């Protein structure tokens, strides 16, 4: 494999803008491109993007200028299928793929579409990025954890190292994670709780930081996610749950997670990635998931009434 030098990003949400700006500054704007087509491509070129009040130096393309080296999917869950179709012509023999999507299903979907041997696992954690239109505000970029399953049947170690080195050179705060599936499921557990209750109860983090129905529902939903994860072979413990609840308690009580922001903006939510995944796995394993069922029904009702 030739040394990776270029990054292609699909999706210009909060994480797309955040990492796109960091990498454009670290590698040079000519080494980073955003994929788009049609009216969206024209709009991106016309309006661009802004990060903390400054314009980003982004290059936009339809992908006809060659295959991707490192291909990063930074869309929301509902847009993944469309994004995969857009990016398919850019996936070459040596392309390495990263997903920054929430949930625990995007890596499998990308692997089925493009080959599991191309797909690395990633967890973006600890950022406070908030996007309004094409403008991003962010004071903490967090950490991007990269890894492959401990039993890696696809021999992705060299690709992991190449991607890690490229992202480091580009200025990303990136770490290699030995047990990436555990971290992926821990973040999923937290999102299943806090993202969904803040949307369903139309509250900020503060609403879940005090005793009451919101907090109880959050913890119950997290426990259900933890249990289906164990059935999938990833042991997320009660100790992990308590640590991630403590992490949520440390956040700005007036801020809102991304799904609550989607609710305020009447954008399609990631409820299928969160409660939908828990309910599907619970049914498969013969388990009950009443907290996630309650959240799923409430959020679907909200979306129907927009």
Steps between C-alpha positions, in 0.01 A plus 500: 500500500627845412529747785165667570505871431139599424164495676154489346200588721134422435268713708533859619333476838669594827772234482554544128567872542707448816737238359497653153626831639764338721629284215492779241718711727730211594544331163421786264166577338606316183522173697140505626184485294128479576280283279163627382290506186228697327336786684685419823839530328397836352381621842818389675714681244284811527459517879801307637527440874608691812676380815491722810424804287775447243445376143634151424730441203313200359521334160180344364478234231265248340774237531592489133855608590603153613463232768516577872796402717339555843121526463318638805123473535377787719128500425203447728361147513198559273731627222743206494344309208502810281858577607618148413347528151670838451838370617495162324681620183782636722569170678812350347695184573711669772237736644472491881163591651411662835152560637437783746131412522328439830372151577651156456380402153672729246826302485313184409298681232815655352675164511217330314503773236874542448676207669560458873876497444480871406312613811662618824308577818488852644339669800492881520458600862512809722434775247245775563436579134174678416403563138244751379469486124853519359645655818673296769579609854741280695730561798603136569595282204505184715684183403465275197562137598602259222521124510407161365338211689747309719436192288558663163430247226577754226861590588437875517796589722700672225195701386432603859856628537486690168173671592624578851821660371315705237249634754782581745690688231181686424468626856215279619507397868496128419578192708516130421253307714581138580138402580315717250177295512470561874542875452255496208234328713565724802440809287195332345363430848544865599339627178206263536438663836585868486434579132157341504372636833609854417304481175198314640467728805612811309766587757870583526763294683388663824166323473678164536748615764241518778294217655169434329328334207744623235803361683326175591395444137853579379661246734239234417558549126877482552465175693298347217771601250765354732316167517453457125869587460589212731292270282706625205816399685606847624505517879398849613475494879300687765829671586521626139142623523570695820814655347312614188214642709765691698644627168153624401464668841819698429362659182364854472142470635378760252638316195312238298618183324477472123169314495332768712640759256343297216169508684508879536584536130240240394768291328468121467641349820725201560235311698536198271875487576434512874167360625439329166824299530435413867144385424610292202772324701273457803239329284768277346626391841154464657543796737281792602605864451209709634695823553625502141153408374355799687766734358464357149122550502526853638766615253322345203183682607692828519642450151157421359357826636765732351 
